[in-house]
Amino acid sequence: MDAFKNAGTIGWIIVGISILSLALIIENFATLKRDKIAPPDLIDELEALFDEKNFQEALDLCERAQLL
């Protein structure tokens, strides 16, 4: 608790900015959509490849999609 008492104005500004930054990070993770991470057509194609046990093709598809 002494750290908070001795923080001064600059310390409180840093604490406030840290809290704001953490809130923005949490908000961005909360609103991150699955479609942005992996498009639905990519997921469908991967599921089809997994069902056919074409694991190497699935891996190749992921690597190609990562480059786009």
SERO-4910 file (N, C-alpha, C, O; in steps of 0.05 Angstrom, whole numbers):
BEGIN
 pado doro    nc1    nc2    nc3   cac1   cac2   cac3    cc1    cc2    cc3    oc1    oc2    oc3
  Met    A     16    -24      0      0      0      0     17     25      0      8     46     -9
  Asp    A     42     23     10     59     47     10     66     55    -18     70     79    -24
  Ala    A     67     36    -36     73     43    -64     51     61    -76     57     79    -91
  Phe    A     26     56    -69      4     73    -79      6    101    -66      0    121    -79
  Lys    A     13    102    -41     15    128    -28     38    144    -39     36    169    -40
  Asn    A     60    131    -46     83    145    -56     84    148    -86    103    159    -97
  Ala    A     64    139   -100     64    139   -129     64    167   -141     77    172   -161
  Gly    A     50    186   -129     49    213   -140     32    214   -165     19    194   -173
  Thr    A     31    237   -177     14    242   -200     22    224   -224      5    212   -236
  Ile    A     48    223   -230     57    206   -252     50    177   -248     42    163   -266
  Gly    A     54    168   -224     47    140   -217     17    134   -222     11    113   -233
  Trp    A      0    152   -214    -29    148   -218    -36    150   -247    -54    136   -256
  Ile    A    -22    166   -262    -27    167   -291    -19    141   -304    -34    130   -321
  Ile    A      3    130   -296     12    104   -306     -8     82   -299    -14     65   -316
  Val    A    -17     82   -275    -37     62   -266    -63     65   -283    -74     45   -292
  Gly    A    -72     89   -287    -96     94   -303    -93     85   -332   -110     72   -343
  Ile    A    -70     91   -344    -65     83   -371    -63     52   -373    -72     40   -392
  Ser    A    -51     40   -353    -49     11   -352    -76     -2   -351    -81    -22   -365
  Ile    A    -94      8   -335   -121     -3   -332   -136      1   -358   -150    -17   -367
  Leu    A   -133     24   -371   -146     29   -396   -135     10   -418   -151      0   -434
  Ser    A   -110      6   -418    -98    -13   -438   -108    -41   -434   -115    -54   -453
  Leu    A   -109    -50   -409   -119    -76   -404   -149    -79   -412   -156    -99   -423
  Ala    A   -165    -58   -407   -193    -59   -416   -195    -61   -446   -212    -75   -456
  Leu    A   -178    -46   -461   -179    -47   -490   -170    -75   -500   -182    -85   -520
  Ile    A   -151    -87   -488   -142   -114   -496   -164   -134   -492   -170   -150   -509
  Ile    A   -177   -133   -468   -199   -151   -463   -222   -147   -482   -234   -166   -491
  Glu    A   -228   -122   -488   -250   -116   -507   -244   -127   -535   -261   -137   -548
  Asn    A   -219   -124   -544   -211   -134   -570   -213   -164   -571   -222   -175   -591
  Phe    A   -205   -178   -550   -208   -207   -550   -237   -216   -549   -244   -236   -561
  Ala    A   -253   -201   -535   -282   -208   -532   -296   -204   -559   -315   -219   -564
  Thr    A   -288   -185   -575   -302   -180   -600   -289   -193   -624   -298   -190   -646
  Leu    A   -267   -208   -620   -254   -222   -641   -273   -244   -652   -281   -261   -636
  Lys    A   -278   -243   -677   -297   -262   -689   -282   -285   -701   -260   -283   -711
  Arg    A   -295   -309   -699   -283   -333   -710   -279   -330   -740   -260   -340   -752
  Asp    A   -298   -316   -754   -296   -312   -783   -271   -297   -791   -261   -301   -813
  Lys    A   -262   -279   -773   -238   -264   -779   -213   -282   -777   -193   -278   -791
  Ile    A   -214   -300   -758   -191   -318   -754   -190   -340   -775   -169   -344   -787
  Ala    A   -213   -353   -780   -214   -374   -800   -240   -371   -815   -261   -376   -803
  Pro    A   -239   -364   -840   -264   -361   -855   -280   -387   -857   -268   -409   -857
  Pro    A   -306   -385   -857   -323   -409   -857   -317   -429   -880   -318   -453   -876
  Asp    A   -311   -418   -904   -305   -436   -926   -280   -452   -922   -277   -475   -930
  Leu    A   -260   -440   -908   -236   -454   -901   -241   -476   -881   -230   -498   -883
  Ile    A   -258   -470   -861   -265   -490   -841   -279   -514   -854   -273   -537   -848
  Asp    A   -298   -508   -873   -312   -529   -886   -293   -547   -902   -296   -571   -902
  Glu    A   -275   -535   -916   -256   -550   -932   -237   -567   -914   -231   -589   -921
  Leu    A   -229   -555   -892   -212   -571   -873   -227   -594   -861   -216   -616   -859
  Glu    A   -252   -590   -854   -268   -612   -843   -271   -635   -863   -270   -658   -856
  Ala    A   -275   -627   -889   -278   -648   -910   -252   -663   -913   -252   -688   -916
  Leu    A   -229   -649   -912   -203   -663   -914   -198   -681   -890   -187   -703   -893
  Phe    A   -206   -672   -866   -203   -689   -842   -220   -714   -844   -212   -735   -836
  Asp    A   -245   -710   -853   -263   -733   -856   -252   -754   -875   -255   -778   -871
  Glu    A   -238   -745   -896   -225   -762   -915   -198   -772   -906   -184   -787   -920
  Lys    A   -189   -763   -883   -163   -769   -871   -140   -760   -889   -119   -773   -890
  Asn    A   -144   -738   -902   -123   -726   -919   -109   -704   -902   -112   -680   -907
  Phe    A    -94   -713   -883    -82   -695   -863    -60   -677   -876    -58   -654   -869
  Gln    A    -44   -689   -894    -23   -673   -907    -36   -651   -924    -26   -628   -924
  Glu    A    -57   -657   -938    -71   -636   -954    -83   -615   -937    -82   -591   -944
  Ala    A    -93   -622   -913   -104   -603   -894    -81   -585   -884    -85   -560   -882
  Leu    A    -59   -596   -879    -36   -580   -870    -27   -561   -892    -21   -537   -887
  Asp    A    -26   -571   -916    -18   -554   -939    -38   -531   -943    -30   -508   -948
  Leu    A    -64   -537   -940    -84   -516   -942    -81   -495   -921    -83   -471   -927
  Cys    A    -75   -503   -896    -70   -483   -875    -46   -466   -881    -46   -442   -876
  Glu    A    -25   -478   -890     -1   -463   -897     -6   -443   -919      4   -421   -918
  Arg    A    -21   -451   -940    -27   -433   -962    -45   -410   -952    -42   -387   -960
  Ala    A    -65   -417   -935    -83   -397   -925    -68   -377   -907    -76   -353   -906
  Gln    A    -48   -386   -893    -32   -368   -876    -17   -347   -892    -12   -325   -883
  Leu    A     -9   -354   -916      6   -336   -933    -11   -314   -945     -1   -293   -953
  Leu    A    -38   -319   -946    -55   -299   -959    -60   -276   -941    -74   -257   -949
***
